[in-house]
């Protein structure tokens, strides 16, 4: 309010609620139209995942609880609930769940090693630095970075493990196979699955990191220097760790599913 009693208004940002709600409605409608009951189950599982993150993961992180422990507990809950809801209770889904747990533990261990080898602090981004200051150091930022790696990997495991388990299931239905034969045949398709999904993953990361990648273009500093910037190294490690987890998920899922369907 001005000194003369007049009111002054400042535009802080656009109100985007209507467009966000509209896009959400379109997403749900398209999913239900195409996938029907399975689409409904996937939407419900997505909502449950979001709810778990909002009411459990984020409050616990804000309270200073170990981020890695929270990420692992959340993943242990999210995987069976969302998988069984989306794909039904059967051998295929159970094999995918077990494979996802194993792959997630492996990926988390790999991320832990290279976060430390890469001397990542977890405060490379502006958001992380601001959060660290805002919460007065109550959150372990390196642990939060590792938790992000774990939850991010979880997002790509559903597709790869369910698809690979479904391949083994289809093979087992054609004729009775022994474990070794089912694994061998499943991996023939799995290798194609790996190549397409790794390429997809790289493109997804590239699409979300284009501003970051532009730093390499016409930069007066040499590539060997730029690639050592923490926020660049963090993006590279995140991409490669996620890709390795995706690759490992294929043989792990194939072996577990082959064991289930050969017994």
C-alpha positions in Angstrom: 0.0 0.0 0.0 1.3 3.4 -1.0 1.8 6.4 1.3 -1.3 8.0 -0.1 -3.4 4.9 0.8 -3.5 3.5 -2.7 -3.0 -0.2 -3.3 -0.2 -1.6 -5.3 -0.1 -5.1 -6.8 2.9 -7.1 -8.1 2.7 -10.0 -10.5 4.8 -12.8 -9.1 4.0 -15.5 -11.6 1.3 -17.0 -13.8 -1.5 -19.1 -12.3 -1.0 -22.5 -14.0 -3.6 -24.5 -12.0 -6.1 -24.8 -14.8 -3.6 -26.1 -17.4 -2.2 -28.6 -14.9 -5.6 -29.9 -14.0 -6.6 -30.1 -17.6 -3.5 -32.0 -18.6 -4.0 -34.4 -15.6 -7.6 -35.1 -16.7 -6.4 -35.8 -20.3 -3.7 -38.1 -19.0 -6.1 -40.1 -16.9 -8.7 -40.2 -19.7 -6.3 -41.4 -22.3 -4.8 -44.1 -20.0 -8.3 -45.4 -19.1 -9.4 -45.3 -22.7 -6.5 -47.3 -24.0 -5.6 -49.6 -21.1 -9.0 -49.8 -19.5 -9.0 -51.7 -16.2 -5.2 -52.1 -16.2 -5.0 -48.4 -16.9 -7.2 -47.7 -13.9 -4.9 -49.9 -11.7 -1.8 -48.1 -13.0 -3.4 -44.7 -12.2 -4.3 -45.8 -8.7 -0.7 -47.2 -8.1 0.7 -43.9 -9.4 -1.5 -42.0 -6.9 -0.5 -44.3 -4.0 3.2 -43.8 -4.9 2.8 -40.0 -4.9 0.9 -40.2 -1.6 3.6 -42.3 0.0 6.3 -39.9 -1.1 4.3 -36.9 0.2 3.2 -38.3 3.6 6.1 -40.6 4.4 9.3 -39.9 2.4 9.4 -36.1 2.4 8.4 -35.6 6.1 10.9 -38.1 7.2 13.6 -36.5 5.1 12.7 -33.1 6.5 13.0 -34.5 10.1 16.6 -35.6 9.4 16.0 -39.3 9.2 18.7 -41.2 7.1 17.7 -40.6 3.5 19.0 -43.9 2.2 17.0 -45.8 4.9 13.9 -43.9 3.9 14.4 -44.5 0.2 14.9 -48.3 0.7 11.8 -48.6 3.0 9.7 -46.6 0.6 10.9 -48.7 -2.4 10.2 -51.9 -0.5 6.7 -50.7 0.0 6.1 -49.1 -3.5 7.4 -52.1 -5.5 5.0 -54.8 -4.4 1.9 -52.5 -4.0 2.3 -50.9 -7.4 3.4 -54.0 -9.3 0.6 -56.2 -8.0 -2.0 -53.5 -8.6 -0.8 -52.9 -12.1 0.0 -56.4 -13.2 -2.0 -58.8 -11.0 -0.9 -61.4 -8.4 0.9 -64.1 -10.4 4.3 -65.6 -10.9 5.3 -63.0 -13.5 4.7 -60.1 -11.1 6.4 -61.9 -8.2 9.5 -62.6 -10.3 9.6 -58.9 -11.4 9.2 -57.7 -7.7 12.1 -59.9 -6.5 14.3 -58.9 -9.5 13.5 -55.2 -8.8 14.5 -55.5 -5.1 17.8 -57.2 -6.0 18.6 -54.7 -8.8 17.7 -51.8 -6.5 20.1 -53.0 -3.8 22.8 -53.5 -6.4 22.3 -50.1 -7.9 22.2 -48.4 -4.5 25.5 -50.0 -3.6 27.0 -48.9 -7.0 25.7 -45.4 -6.5 27.2 -45.2 -3.0 30.6 -46.3 -4.3 30.7 -43.7 -7.1 29.2 -40.9 -5.2 32.2 -41.3 -2.8 34.7 -41.9 -5.6 33.4 -38.9 -7.5 33.6 -36.7 -4.3 30.0 -35.6 -4.8 28.7 -33.5 -1.9 25.0 -33.5 -2.9 24.9 -29.7 -3.0 25.8 -29.1 -6.6 22.4 -27.9 -7.7 20.9 -24.6 -6.6 17.9 -26.4 -5.1 20.1 -28.7 -3.0 22.3 -25.8 -1.8 19.2 -23.7 -0.9 17.6 -26.7 0.9 20.8 -27.3 2.9 20.8 -23.7 4.0 17.1 -23.6 4.7 17.2 -26.8 6.9 20.3 -25.7 8.7 22.2 -28.8 7.8 19.7 -31.2 9.4 19.5 -33.3 6.2 22.5 -35.4 5.0 22.8 -34.0 1.5 25.1 -36.8 0.2 22.6 -39.3 1.6 19.8 -37.4 -0.1 21.6 -37.6 -3.4 22.0 -41.4 -3.0 18.3 -41.7 -2.0 17.5 -39.8 -5.2 19.5 -42.3 -7.2 17.6 -45.2 -5.6 14.2 -43.8 -6.2 15.1 -42.7 -9.7 16.2 -46.2 -10.6 12.9 -47.6 -9.2 11.1 -45.6 -11.8 12.7 -47.5 -14.7 12.6 -51.0 -13.2 8.8 -51.7 -13.5 8.9 -51.7 -17.3 12.1 -53.7 -17.7 11.4 -56.4 -15.1 7.7 -56.9 -16.0 8.5 -57.1 -19.7 11.3 -59.6 -19.2 9.3 -61.8 -16.9 6.4 -61.7 -19.4 8.8 -62.9 -22.1 9.8 -65.9 -20.0 6.2 -66.6 -19.2 5.3 -66.6 -22.9 8.2 -69.0 -23.7 7.2 -71.3 -20.8 3.6 -71.6 -22.2 4.8 -72.9 -25.6 6.3 -76.0 -24.2 7.9 -77.3 -21.0 11.5 -76.0 -20.7 14.3 -76.5 -18.2 15.7 -73.5 -16.3 18.8 -73.2 -18.5 16.9 -73.3 -21.8 14.3 -70.8 -20.6 17.0 -68.5 -19.4 18.9 -68.7 -22.7 15.9 -68.1 -24.8 14.7 -65.3 -22.6 18.1 -63.5 -22.8 18.0 -63.6 -26.6 15.0 -61.2 -26.4 16.4 -59.6 -23.3 19.5 -58.4 -25.2 17.4 -56.5 -27.6 15.4 -55.1 -24.7 18.6 -53.9 -23.1 19.8 -52.1 -26.2 16.5 -50.3 -26.8 16.0 -49.3 -23.2 19.5 -48.0 -22.6 19.2 -45.8 -25.6 15.8 -44.6 -24.3 17.3 -43.9 -20.9 20.1 -41.8 -22.4 17.6 -39.8 -24.5 15.4 -39.2 -21.4 18.4 -37.9 -19.4 19.6 -35.8 -22.4 16.1 -34.3 -22.9 16.0 -33.1 -19.3 19.6 -31.9 -19.3 19.9 -30.0 -22.6 20.8 -26.7 -20.8 23.4 -28.6 -18.9 24.8 -30.2 -22.1 25.1 -26.8 -23.9 27.9 -26.0 -21.4 30.1 -28.2 -23.6 29.5 -26.2 -26.7 31.8 -23.2 -27.4 33.1 -23.3 -23.8 36.5 -21.7 -23.4 37.4 -24.3 -20.8 38.6 -27.7 -22.0 36.4 -30.8 -21.9 38.6 -32.4 -19.3 37.9 -29.5 -16.9 34.2 -29.0 -17.6 33.4 -32.7 -17.1 34.9 -32.4 -13.6 32.4 -29.8 -12.5 30.4 -31.4 -9.7 27.0 -30.8 -11.3 28.2 -32.3 -14.6 29.8 -35.3 -12.8 26.7 -35.8 -10.8 24.5 -36.0 -14.0 27.0 -38.4 -15.7 27.2 -40.7 -12.6 23.4 -40.7 -12.2 22.9 -41.6 -15.9 25.5 -44.4 -15.9 24.4 -45.9 -12.6 20.8 -46.0 -13.8 21.9 -47.6 -17.1 23.9 -50.2 -15.3 21.0 -51.0 -13.1 18.7 -51.4 -16.1 21.2 -53.8 -17.8 21.6 -55.9 -14.7 17.8 -56.1 -14.2 17.4 -58.1 -17.4 19.5 -61.2 -16.5 18.3 -61.1 -12.9 14.7 -61.0 -13.9 15.2 -63.7 -16.6 16.9 -66.1 -14.1 14.2 -65.6 -11.4 11.3 -66.0 -13.9 13.0 -69.0 -15.6 13.3 -70.6 -12.1 9.7 -69.9 -11.3 8.3 -71.3 -14.6 10.6 -74.3 -14.8 9.7 -75.6 -11.4 
